[in-house]
Amino acid sequence: MSILSAPFQQLCAIFGSITFFQWIAIFVVFVFYIYWSLTKNYGKFEKQGLFSIPPKLLFGNNQDLFLQTKPMITCYREFYNQFGNNKCGICYEGPEAKFYVKDPELIKQVMIKDFDHFVDLNFIPKELANMPVNEFGLANALGDEWRALKSSITPAFSLKNIKNIGTNINGPALDVIDSLKKCQNGVANMELYSGYFAMDCIGRIVFSIDFQTTKSGGNDFVKYGDGFFESWRFAFASLIPSVAKNLNFAMFNPKSTGFFLKLAHSVLSGRDGTNAYPPDVLGLMMKIRDGKLIPEDDDEKGSKQTMAAKCMDNDMICRTLMQFFMDGYDTVSAMTTMCFYYVAHHPEVQDRLIDEVDELSGRVGTNITGDDVKDLHYMTQVYNETSRLAPFSFTLRRCTKPWKVPGTEAVIPVDMGVVIPIVGLHYDPTYFPDPEKFNPDRFSTENKHKITPGTFIPFGLGPRQCIGMKIAQMEAKILMYQVFRNFRLEPSESTPFPPKWRSDHFNRIQGGCNLKLISRV
Ligand code: HEM
């Protein structure tokens, strides 16, 4: 008796009877099918009057980005310039057509006025977003679930709470100073210390735990925090999302997501049963879960409270906490690093910054609080100018209700991705004259009103704006305050100006940020 099943035997018989010319025909049909699936979206929206840049087969308009032949910032700047005077148009990410919005008025319409048509962030392709391996907290939540979660979690990030956090993160800043003093009058890689600091801050803000990252000169928290993003994963999933879906493909490194999820679950289970809600982000989420927190903008029936409590089970708590590590570590670390970089390369800016720091230091000394930070006006200008020059290059939306493009016949359909070109706007000479120049005075009281609304958006815009914006700014300012109280920074040979961006990262520079430390005390 044959060990092969009957259907398999039939299949073998069919294949065996196919002639050479029939094989060629099958191959040709297969090649045409692949070609058709890669190009079926090309030209569809152009027929409705939208501009596009001619796409390349397989890569669309993103070849350099996918192959990492150019840094992300460079790719997105070139791309923005290729759109010329068009207010919007179509760009191709691999085979997928996306709506590209360049005009600030249209950007405000998409992100604020017509938000109902573009509710979802779109960092994970739709095909992959609903797989457990890619389900994270707030940033991935959709529609009403997202609304309820965001309005419940937002109080943890309110100005009042942030001010309290200020005192909390002074400790991690002083740890950095202790370490820097050991390499006094030497060279320090400020990228490393900004990373340690960002990790220690997030440990305290989220769990009230001191990770002691700086004190121990690095640990598993930074190892796994550094490992979250692997650009090849984004390239693969964007180019062939249907294959990625079948492979149950993870958009972020599963070792890192697994590490922080396990951490979140273990801290949560340690707290449960104690009936305590410590004043940190985890404590707040536990309150939401237990129906003990009423969102500020809730209606009389308490609909948002009910909805938030329903969404906020232990799994969602841990996924959201993990997401705060994902979103709040690398971004803060990179931006703070770049603040040091630009200041070190601009001694005249550093003089003014140090004057301001010394003035505050005369009043408060080491113990700066969240309230004191608001007096650091020039530092705010420095931070803003840094986030203009070294932002995350873009943000995304997904169309959730058909939207007619003003002034055209084109209609953006549900599920279409939308690209908002942050870095392109930030370097556009129409909005920021002499855009390559590091000039914090663009953000002075006299000048900031001249900035066209919708053109300076390092943290996004509208209801989906970054929830961690104020924390990120507070963290950077407290570290800068402590560093410039103690040191002057000077560039080293290995960290030249202008910045040489890395091609495998969003906004980090090649070789780290090695700066000379000149003691001031
Ligand atoms: C310099 C630091 C940071 C930068 C440049 C940054 C940038 C951004 C941007 C551009 C967005 C998309 C906003 C939009 O499309 O309108 C975003 C969203 C988000 N960020 Fe940040 N971020 C930073 C720090 C943080 C921190 C510290 C946290 C958390 C502790 C955080 C958590 C989030 C979350 C949860 C979202 C999604 C919000 C939502 O879906 O409603 N970010 N961020």
Boltz pocket constraint, residues with backbone or C-beta under 6 A from the ligand:
constraints:
  - pocket:
      binder: B
      contacts: [[A, 121], [A, 138], [A, 139], [A, 140], [A, 150], [A, 323], [A, 324], [A, 327], [A, 328], [A, 329], [A, 331], [A, 332], [A, 335], [A, 391], [A, 392], [A, 394], [A, 395], [A, 396], [A, 457], [A, 458], [A, 459], [A, 460], [A, 461], [A, 462], [A, 463], [A, 464], [A, 465], [A, 466], [A, 467], [A, 468], [A, 469], [A, 471], [A, 472]]
      max_distance: 6.0
